[in-house]
Amino acid sequence: MSKNVNFFVGAAAGIATVVFLPKIARCFAKKAAALKAKQAAKRFAEVEVQRFSVEDLTNEFPALRERFLEYSKTAYGIPDHAIERVRKMIDYNCVGGKLQRGLIVLETTKTFCVAKGLDFETVKKQAVVLAWAIEILQAYFLVADDMMDKSELRRGQPCWYRLPEVQNDAINDAFILCSFLYYLLRSEFEHDVVMKSRILDLFQEVSLNTEYGQLLDLLSQPQGRKGKDVLDNFSLDLQTQIVTNKTAIYTFYLSIACGMILTGYTDSADFAKAKAIAVELGIKFQIQDDYLDCFGDREAIGKDGTDIQDHKCTWLLVQALLKIKEANDEKSMKIIEDNLGKWEPESVAAIKTLYNELGLHAVYDEQEERSKAKINTMIDASADVFPPSVFRYLLDRIHKRQK
């Protein structure tokens, strides 16, 4: 009898060990993870964003430019007059902007270093190279984009292709800028194969994202087509797709992801969280661009707004179309059909007047506050992974911007 009792007691103990101990272990593991996340969130919450100035980047640029030009001359035997032409092209298109994307790399990287107890000086040189690689990528995109959009001004001066001595040569110049940035990436990370692979993959992925965003933008009005059949295809979903791919990923995510890679982030889930917040920041940023293109101060934004003349699928236009269709307002629809995509001042004025009458200023103001609240919620939810100050600083920087 005692043997049977012992058997059943032993069996029960075994079952308890198999069934309950894993549950207890999982419970403790979950509590430990929650505590760790809470401690990380508390630690990250105390980290201030580490600021940099434009001069911190511009002071480093001449050496990077000359490194590329010397390589071009030595490796390919490019003659002096061509080297001088490339130097002029690089300076014209890469220098003089606000360098926001590059500054985000430095600020994000150093803030992550402080939060994680790392020495920023050990990655500063790489951060500077990545910052300029993004700025050169931006220049590469803009040289091509200005030609496709037939733009006149960029950063308060004629677009590069508008110079009489350049014109369509700017197409090849865009390719050289692309080669410039990849030269910097490969040469800077040549001794760290793993990091070089991750950086190159990131830049190539983001470049393709942006190129597909541009394609969606171009296909929204094939070969410059205008009119009712094109307008019928404009929607908030299309506008969001274009913005997400063309602007949001390379404007915010690329810079933040560079800082993450430099400071040891490897979990794909962490990068996904960063991308989600960055996309919302990018969408907000582009909606502001659309608004400022129409209603902003020309001197402040450094270019002439041409979205109305170019028949672009902008946030303002989509909001107007939504209101018009909801009210079945044929008169307002005819104003858009008759005037959108035309360069005559009276046509541009007619569209702007209609936007005013439809109350789009108020719709924009509501969107500004709604997007801020949404992004803040996402930032709070990721406080165990990132210092909230990184994203909060970016949000505060762009919220209600005027240029």
PLY file of the C-alpha trace (Angstrom):
ply
format ascii 1.0
element vertex 403
property float x
property float y
property float z
element edge 402
property int vertex1
property int vertex2
end_header
0.00 0.00 0.00
2.77 2.41 0.98
4.52 1.65 -2.31
1.36 2.62 -4.22
1.04 5.83 -2.20
4.66 6.68 -2.85
4.18 5.99 -6.55
1.17 8.30 -6.80
2.88 11.00 -4.73
5.95 10.76 -6.94
3.84 10.83 -10.08
1.91 13.84 -8.83
5.15 15.62 -8.01
6.46 14.81 -11.48
3.32 16.11 -13.13
3.46 19.26 -11.02
7.08 19.75 -12.05
6.25 19.30 -15.74
3.01 21.29 -15.75
3.39 24.01 -13.16
7.10 24.84 -13.01
7.26 26.04 -16.64
4.22 28.22 -15.94
5.85 29.61 -12.83
9.09 30.14 -14.75
7.24 31.95 -17.53
5.44 34.07 -14.98
8.71 35.08 -13.34
10.31 35.70 -16.74
7.41 37.92 -17.77
7.63 39.87 -14.52
11.39 40.20 -14.89
11.00 41.44 -18.47
8.34 43.93 -17.40
10.59 45.17 -14.57
13.54 45.47 -16.95
11.41 47.39 -19.46
10.14 49.66 -16.70
13.69 50.34 -15.50
14.85 50.98 -19.08
11.94 53.34 -19.70
12.77 55.23 -16.51
16.45 55.42 -17.45
15.70 56.49 -21.03
13.17 59.07 -19.85
15.96 60.96 -18.09
18.11 61.29 -21.23
18.13 64.66 -22.98
18.70 64.96 -26.71
22.33 65.78 -27.48
22.31 68.83 -29.78
24.59 69.65 -32.71
24.90 72.65 -35.01
25.05 72.88 -38.78
28.72 73.85 -38.42
29.45 70.49 -36.79
28.66 68.95 -40.17
29.79 71.61 -42.63
33.26 71.73 -41.06
33.71 68.04 -41.89
32.45 68.14 -45.46
35.46 69.48 -47.43
37.65 66.58 -46.28
35.04 64.01 -47.36
34.57 65.71 -50.72
38.29 65.88 -51.40
38.71 62.24 -50.38
36.22 61.26 -53.09
37.76 63.56 -55.71
41.27 62.27 -54.98
39.98 58.70 -55.29
38.28 59.57 -58.61
41.47 61.13 -59.93
43.76 58.33 -58.78
41.56 55.32 -59.54
40.14 56.50 -62.87
42.61 59.08 -64.11
39.95 61.79 -64.29
41.56 65.04 -65.55
41.67 68.22 -63.47
39.01 70.16 -65.41
36.49 67.35 -64.87
37.42 67.07 -61.19
36.84 70.80 -60.80
33.44 70.45 -62.49
32.46 67.68 -60.06
33.68 69.74 -57.09
31.46 72.64 -58.18
28.49 70.31 -58.70
28.89 68.70 -55.28
29.15 72.03 -53.46
26.19 73.52 -55.34
23.87 70.63 -54.51
25.07 69.34 -51.14
25.97 72.51 -49.22
23.64 75.29 -48.13
20.65 73.32 -46.89
19.36 72.95 -43.35
21.07 69.53 -43.05
18.21 68.28 -40.87
18.62 64.64 -41.86
22.34 64.69 -41.15
21.88 66.41 -37.81
19.33 63.77 -36.81
22.02 61.11 -37.31
24.45 62.88 -34.96
21.81 63.75 -32.37
20.22 60.30 -32.41
23.55 58.49 -32.22
24.89 60.53 -29.31
21.59 60.33 -27.41
21.52 56.56 -27.81
25.13 56.45 -26.61
24.28 58.42 -23.47
21.23 56.24 -22.78
23.19 53.01 -23.21
26.39 54.12 -21.49
28.50 54.11 -24.67
31.32 56.46 -25.66
30.13 58.62 -28.57
33.70 59.49 -29.57
34.26 55.89 -30.71
31.53 56.22 -33.38
31.56 59.97 -34.05
33.59 59.75 -37.27
31.26 57.06 -38.64
28.21 59.08 -37.60
29.53 62.11 -39.53
30.05 59.99 -42.65
26.53 58.54 -42.38
25.12 62.02 -41.84
26.73 63.28 -45.02
25.83 60.13 -46.94
22.17 60.90 -46.23
22.59 64.54 -47.25
24.26 63.44 -50.49
21.44 60.94 -51.07
19.01 63.85 -50.60
20.94 65.92 -53.15
20.94 63.01 -55.60
17.15 62.68 -55.31
16.54 66.43 -55.59
18.68 66.95 -58.70
16.58 64.32 -60.48
13.28 65.38 -58.89
13.74 69.02 -59.92
14.19 67.94 -63.53
11.12 65.70 -63.46
9.01 68.46 -61.86
10.55 71.20 -64.03
11.20 73.19 -60.86
12.80 76.63 -60.97
14.29 77.20 -57.52
15.94 75.06 -54.86
17.21 76.55 -51.58
16.72 80.06 -52.92
18.86 79.58 -56.03
18.20 78.18 -59.53
17.93 74.40 -59.66
21.18 72.83 -60.84
19.76 71.74 -64.21
18.56 75.31 -64.84
22.14 76.60 -65.13
22.94 77.21 -68.82
26.19 75.25 -68.60
24.48 72.24 -67.02
20.96 71.54 -68.36
20.49 67.80 -69.07
24.03 67.05 -67.92
22.43 67.08 -64.46
21.20 63.53 -65.11
24.77 62.24 -65.07
25.58 64.51 -62.13
22.85 62.78 -60.12
24.54 59.44 -60.83
27.89 60.83 -59.65
26.30 61.98 -56.39
24.97 58.45 -55.89
28.46 57.03 -56.46
29.89 59.60 -54.05
27.68 58.46 -51.18
28.36 54.76 -51.75
32.09 55.44 -51.98
31.93 57.07 -48.54
29.96 54.18 -47.05
32.22 51.45 -48.44
35.47 53.19 -47.58
34.38 54.17 -44.05
33.19 50.69 -43.08
35.65 48.58 -45.09
37.16 47.02 -41.94
33.82 46.04 -40.38
32.18 43.64 -42.82
29.04 43.07 -40.75
28.32 46.73 -40.14
29.15 47.61 -43.75
26.65 45.02 -44.94
23.93 46.35 -42.62
24.57 49.97 -43.63
24.62 49.22 -47.36
21.45 47.12 -47.07
19.74 49.97 -45.20
20.67 52.63 -47.77
19.72 50.42 -50.72
16.41 49.48 -49.10
15.54 53.11 -48.34
16.63 54.24 -51.81
14.31 51.72 -53.44
11.50 52.79 -51.11
11.99 56.39 -52.19
12.24 55.53 -55.88
8.97 53.60 -55.71
7.38 56.55 -53.94
8.51 58.77 -56.80
7.13 56.23 -59.28
3.72 56.28 -57.57
3.83 60.08 -57.71
4.64 60.04 -61.44
2.04 57.36 -62.24
-0.64 59.33 -60.42
-0.60 61.58 -63.51
1.12 59.59 -66.30
3.33 61.74 -68.52
1.88 64.87 -66.99
-1.73 64.06 -67.83
-4.31 66.31 -66.21
-8.06 66.47 -65.97
-11.07 64.68 -64.52
-9.93 61.11 -65.24
-6.71 61.78 -63.31
-8.52 63.54 -60.47
-10.87 60.57 -60.09
-7.88 58.42 -59.07
-6.62 60.84 -56.42
-7.38 59.60 -52.91
-6.09 59.83 -49.35
-4.80 56.25 -49.63
-2.78 57.12 -52.76
-1.42 60.29 -51.20
-0.39 58.39 -48.05
1.30 55.66 -50.12
3.30 58.24 -52.04
4.33 60.13 -48.91
5.24 57.01 -46.91
7.56 55.72 -49.60
8.85 58.93 -51.14
9.38 61.08 -48.06
8.82 59.49 -44.66
11.28 56.60 -44.88
14.34 58.55 -46.00
13.54 61.78 -44.17
13.28 60.28 -40.68
13.71 56.51 -40.55
17.05 56.36 -42.39
18.70 58.83 -40.01
17.34 57.12 -36.89
18.21 53.63 -38.15
21.80 54.76 -38.77
22.07 55.84 -35.14
20.56 52.53 -34.02
23.06 50.47 -36.01
26.01 52.46 -34.71
24.91 51.95 -31.11
24.28 48.22 -31.23
20.57 47.79 -31.95
20.03 44.49 -33.77
16.46 43.36 -33.02
14.26 43.73 -36.11
11.27 44.44 -33.85
13.06 47.54 -32.52
13.71 48.78 -36.05
10.05 48.14 -36.93
8.96 50.29 -33.98
11.33 53.07 -35.02
10.07 52.89 -38.61
6.41 53.11 -37.50
7.06 56.31 -35.56
9.29 57.71 -38.31
6.59 57.12 -40.93
4.05 59.09 -38.89
6.59 61.90 -38.49
7.22 61.81 -42.24
3.53 61.91 -43.11
3.07 64.92 -40.82
6.15 66.56 -42.37
4.87 66.10 -45.94
1.37 67.37 -45.11
3.10 70.49 -43.79
5.12 70.72 -47.00
1.92 70.52 -49.06
0.33 73.24 -46.96
3.40 75.50 -47.07
3.77 74.98 -50.83
0.34 76.61 -51.18
0.16 79.06 -48.28
3.74 79.40 -47.03
6.07 82.37 -47.36
8.29 82.05 -50.45
11.27 83.65 -48.72
10.97 81.33 -45.72
10.70 78.06 -47.66
13.29 79.05 -50.29
11.32 78.04 -53.37
8.21 78.81 -55.39
5.26 76.59 -54.60
4.13 74.79 -57.76
1.97 71.91 -56.54
-1.20 73.53 -57.94
0.44 74.24 -61.29
1.92 70.71 -61.39
-1.47 69.07 -60.69
0.07 67.18 -57.76
-1.81 64.68 -55.61
-1.32 66.69 -52.42
-2.96 66.44 -49.01
-4.72 69.79 -49.56
-6.15 68.70 -52.90
-7.33 65.35 -51.53
-9.02 67.07 -48.58
-10.74 69.46 -50.98
-11.94 66.58 -53.16
-13.29 64.72 -50.13
-15.33 67.76 -49.06
-16.56 68.42 -52.58
-17.65 64.82 -53.19
-19.31 64.59 -49.78
-21.36 67.72 -50.51
-21.90 66.80 -54.19
-20.62 70.30 -54.93
-20.47 70.44 -58.75
-19.59 74.14 -58.82
-16.45 73.66 -56.71
-15.52 70.55 -58.71
-15.68 72.57 -61.91
-13.36 75.22 -60.40
-10.79 72.51 -59.75
-11.19 70.90 -63.18
-10.91 74.26 -64.95
-7.94 75.65 -63.01
-5.79 72.88 -61.51
-2.60 72.24 -63.43
-2.50 75.68 -65.07
0.25 78.26 -64.61
-1.80 81.42 -65.11
-1.86 83.45 -61.85
-5.65 83.72 -61.94
-5.99 79.91 -62.08
-3.64 79.43 -59.12
-5.55 82.13 -57.20
-8.89 80.43 -57.97
-7.68 77.16 -56.40
-6.31 78.90 -53.33
-9.55 80.84 -52.90
-11.51 77.59 -53.12
-9.27 75.98 -50.47
-10.02 78.96 -48.22
-13.75 78.69 -48.81
-13.69 74.96 -48.03
-12.13 75.70 -44.64
-8.92 73.78 -45.26
-6.94 75.99 -42.88
-9.02 74.64 -39.99
-8.75 71.08 -41.30
-4.97 71.49 -41.41
-4.83 72.87 -37.86
-6.90 69.93 -36.58
-4.60 67.51 -38.38
-1.55 69.11 -36.80
-2.88 68.50 -33.29
-4.26 65.04 -34.05
-1.01 63.82 -35.57
0.97 65.17 -32.61
-1.23 63.27 -30.15
-0.94 60.04 -32.18
2.86 60.24 -32.41
3.19 61.03 -28.70
1.18 57.90 -27.89
3.50 55.79 -30.08
6.57 57.33 -28.44
5.28 56.51 -24.96
4.58 52.92 -26.00
8.22 52.49 -27.11
9.86 54.08 -24.06
11.43 50.77 -23.03
13.31 50.58 -26.34
14.26 54.19 -27.16
14.83 57.36 -25.17
11.48 59.17 -25.73
13.40 62.43 -26.10
14.79 61.32 -29.50
11.40 61.18 -31.17
9.82 63.87 -29.01
12.54 66.31 -30.07
11.84 65.59 -33.74
8.11 65.99 -33.19
8.57 69.31 -31.39
10.94 70.48 -34.12
8.41 70.00 -36.93
5.11 70.67 -35.15
3.54 73.85 -36.56
6.68 74.63 -38.55
6.58 77.55 -40.97
9.43 76.56 -43.29
0 1
1 2
2 3
3 4
4 5
5 6
6 7
7 8
8 9
9 10
10 11
11 12
12 13
13 14
14 15
15 16
16 17
17 18
18 19
19 20
20 21
21 22
22 23
23 24
24 25
25 26
26 27
27 28
28 29
29 30
30 31
31 32
32 33
33 34
34 35
35 36
36 37
37 38
38 39
39 40
40 41
41 42
42 43
43 44
44 45
45 46
46 47
47 48
48 49
49 50
50 51
51 52
52 53
53 54
54 55
55 56
56 57
57 58
58 59
59 60
60 61
61 62
62 63
63 64
64 65
65 66
66 67
67 68
68 69
69 70
70 71
71 72
72 73
73 74
74 75
75 76
76 77
77 78
78 79
79 80
80 81
81 82
82 83
83 84
84 85
85 86
86 87
87 88
88 89
89 90
90 91
91 92
92 93
93 94
94 95
95 96
96 97
97 98
98 99
99 100
100 101
101 102
102 103
103 104
104 105
105 106
106 107
107 108
108 109
109 110
110 111
111 112
112 113
113 114
114 115
115 116
116 117
117 118
118 119
119 120
120 121
121 122
122 123
123 124
124 125
125 126
126 127
127 128
128 129
129 130
130 131
131 132
132 133
133 134
134 135
135 136
136 137
137 138
138 139
139 140
140 141
141 142
142 143
143 144
144 145
145 146
146 147
147 148
148 149
149 150
150 151
151 152
152 153
153 154
154 155
155 156
156 157
157 158
158 159
159 160
160 161
161 162
162 163
163 164
164 165
165 166
166 167
167 168
168 169
169 170
170 171
171 172
172 173
173 174
174 175
175 176
176 177
177 178
178 179
179 180
180 181
181 182
182 183
183 184
184 185
185 186
186 187
187 188
188 189
189 190
190 191
191 192
192 193
193 194
194 195
195 196
196 197
197 198
198 199
199 200
200 201
201 202
202 203
203 204
204 205
205 206
206 207
207 208
208 209
209 210
210 211
211 212
212 213
213 214
214 215
215 216
216 217
217 218
218 219
219 220
220 221
221 222
222 223
223 224
224 225
225 226
226 227
227 228
228 229
229 230
230 231
231 232
232 233
233 234
234 235
235 236
236 237
237 238
238 239
239 240
240 241
241 242
242 243
243 244
244 245
245 246
246 247
247 248
248 249
249 250
250 251
251 252
252 253
253 254
254 255
255 256
256 257
257 258
258 259
259 260
260 261
261 262
262 263
263 264
264 265
265 266
266 267
267 268
268 269
269 270
270 271
271 272
272 273
273 274
274 275
275 276
276 277
277 278
278 279
279 280
280 281
281 282
282 283
283 284
284 285
285 286
286 287
287 288
288 289
289 290
290 291
291 292
292 293
293 294
294 295
295 296
296 297
297 298
298 299
299 300
300 301
301 302
302 303
303 304
304 305
305 306
306 307
307 308
308 309
309 310
310 311
311 312
312 313
313 314
314 315
315 316
316 317
317 318
318 319
319 320
320 321
321 322
322 323
323 324
324 325
325 326
326 327
327 328
328 329
329 330
330 331
331 332
332 333
333 334
334 335
335 336
336 337
337 338
338 339
339 340
340 341
341 342
342 343
343 344
344 345
345 346
346 347
347 348
348 349
349 350
350 351
351 352
352 353
353 354
354 355
355 356
356 357
357 358
358 359
359 360
360 361
361 362
362 363
363 364
364 365
365 366
366 367
367 368
368 369
369 370
370 371
371 372
372 373
373 374
374 375
375 376
376 377
377 378
378 379
379 380
380 381
381 382
382 383
383 384
384 385
385 386
386 387
387 388
388 389
389 390
390 391
391 392
392 393
393 394
394 395
395 396
396 397
397 398
398 399
399 400
400 401
401 402
